Structure formats: structure tokens, C-alpha cells
Amino acid sequence: YADTDIEVTAKIQIRQLVIAIEDYGGGLNDSEIFHLKEKFRRGSNSKDIEGAGLGLYISDYFMNKMHGMLTIENGRHGLKVILTLPLSGTI
């Protein structure tokens, strides 16, 4: 959505795989971030971009099924999505 470079980092932290994905689009208001994982919700900066507002909702659903977590926040440069998954044998 941001149409910018994307920074992806991965690390193992306390028996979990943590993957962070951040764009350089400037981020969103905190009040919008809180709702982005809801079905059919989109940020105000996506008005002219096609989509139904299901991507983060579905991603969050699958992360929960894998006993993981999807977190959304404003990073240093833009919107940041953090995926946290337990490593094998830690569930």
C-alpha cells in the first residue's frame, strides 16, 4: 500500500521466531492502527488502492491458529507488522 521499499528483519528471541516488516510510508494514526486487523477495515491512506480490507484480518487469523501473534505499530519509517511464531516444541 505504501508503494515504498520494505525492510524485513528476522531473529530468534526466547524460543520464538520474530519477523518484522516495515515500509517507508510514514505510518498511520494510532487510532487507525488499533482497527486494522478487523474485517473490512482499511487505513485512510488506502482510498485509491484496490482491496477489501481482509489481508491483515486473515493473516491475524492464521497467526492465531499457529499459536503466534501479529502486531501492528508505527515503526521508525512507516507502518510495521511484527509476526511472532513459537519454535517447534514450545507450544
Summary of the structure (lengths in Angstrom):
residues: 91
radius of gyration: 13.7
end to end distance: 33.6
largest distance: 44.0
contacts: 230
relative contact order: 0.27
helix: 20%
strand: 32%
